[in-house]
Amino acid sequence: MKARLVRIGNSRGLRLAKPLIEQLGFEDEVEMRAERGALVVRASRRVRAGWAEAAVHLAATGEGLLDTGTATRFDAEEWEWR
């Protein structure tokens, strides 16, 4: 598929057909990068995507914690468990 660059002020834009946008899952924002002479355009990832699932996994397994909690003098002498 070929596309023509269109003028947008001092810049150039690329028009994408609606079916292609829908097929790729593009919304209002995309991520772009140049890679070996090619322009790579990807659907933008949501901010914090996957964090909720990772938190559930961490709570269930404890995997990924940097260190274990250490008891302090407060825990031993002042804290009262009920």
Buried (B, 14 or more C-beta within 10 A) or exposed (E): EEEEEEEEEEEEEEEBEEEEEEEEEBEEEBEEEEEEEEEEBEEBEEEEEEEEEEEEEEEEEEEEEEEEEEEEEEEEEEEEEE
